[in-house]
Amino acid sequence: MAAPAPTTPSVVPPIGQATAWGCGAALAYLQAYAAKGFTLECPGYAEGHEAMTCLGVVGACPTSAVIAIADPCPQAYMNEASNSYVITGVAATVIDPYGPCP
């Protein structure tokens, strides 16, 4: 099944309700809902994953905080917005609560 065409929403959807694909949608959502202080990359290198949130990891982002989106599906960027709060210790939810990209 092919991914839907990329779109850029004119209004960022509520948390956890994104449906738009593409880097424009991903970056808008992350700017609105990810923890502050992360560099946002889309397209980004996510070490073979759909996306990743990285904070001070040796070999990946030792001196930085990065959210990289390789596959800009809604689940990927919603996961990383949530994960940014988990890895900074602000939230205690599960990692990737929205599951994988379809």
C-alpha positions in Angstrom: 0.0 0.0 0.0 1.4 3.4 -1.0 1.7 6.2 1.5 -0.8 9.1 1.1 0.5 12.2 -0.7 2.5 14.6 1.6 0.5 17.4 3.0 1.1 20.4 5.1 -1.7 21.2 7.5 -2.8 24.8 7.9 -3.7 24.1 11.5 -1.8 21.7 13.8 -4.1 19.0 14.9 -4.7 18.2 18.6 -2.1 16.0 20.3 -2.3 12.4 19.1 -4.7 13.2 16.3 -2.4 13.9 13.4 -3.3 12.3 10.0 -1.1 14.3 7.5 2.0 12.7 6.0 5.2 14.6 5.0 7.9 16.7 6.6 5.8 19.9 6.6 3.2 18.2 8.8 5.8 16.4 10.9 7.8 19.6 11.6 4.7 21.6 12.4 3.5 19.0 14.9 6.9 18.7 16.5 7.3 22.4 16.8 3.9 22.5 18.6 4.2 19.5 20.8 7.8 18.2 21.3 9.8 19.1 24.3 11.8 22.3 23.7 15.5 22.2 23.0 15.5 19.5 20.4 16.9 20.0 16.9 14.2 18.8 14.4 15.3 16.9 11.3 12.9 15.9 8.5 14.1 14.2 6.5 16.5 13.0 9.1 18.7 10.0 9.7 17.1 7.8 12.3 19.6 4.9 12.3 17.4 2.6 10.3 14.2 3.4 12.2 11.2 5.4 11.1 12.2 8.1 13.5 14.2 8.6 16.7 14.5 11.0 19.6 18.1 11.2 20.8 19.5 13.0 23.8 23.2 12.6 24.7 23.7 9.1 23.3 27.3 8.1 22.5 27.7 7.4 18.8 24.4 9.0 17.8 24.0 12.4 19.4 26.6 12.7 22.2 26.4 16.4 22.7 22.9 17.2 21.4 19.2 16.7 21.5 17.8 15.6 18.1 14.4 14.4 16.8 15.0 12.8 13.4 12.1 11.7 11.2 13.0 9.3 8.4 9.5 8.3 7.5 7.2 11.3 8.1 4.0 9.3 8.8 1.8 10.6 11.6 2.6 7.8 14.0 6.3 8.4 13.7 6.2 12.1 14.5 3.5 11.8 17.2 5.7 9.1 18.8 8.7 11.3 18.8 6.9 14.3 20.3 5.8 12.0 23.1 9.2 10.3 23.4 10.9 13.7 23.8 9.1 14.2 27.2 9.9 10.6 28.3 13.6 10.9 27.7 13.8 14.3 29.3 12.1 12.8 32.4 9.0 15.0 32.2 6.6 12.1 31.4 6.5 8.5 32.4 4.5 7.0 29.5 5.5 4.2 27.1 7.9 4.8 24.3 6.2 5.0 20.8 2.6 5.1 22.2 1.1 5.5 18.6 2.7 2.4 17.2 4.6 2.0 13.9 3.9 3.6 10.5 1.4 1.6 8.4 
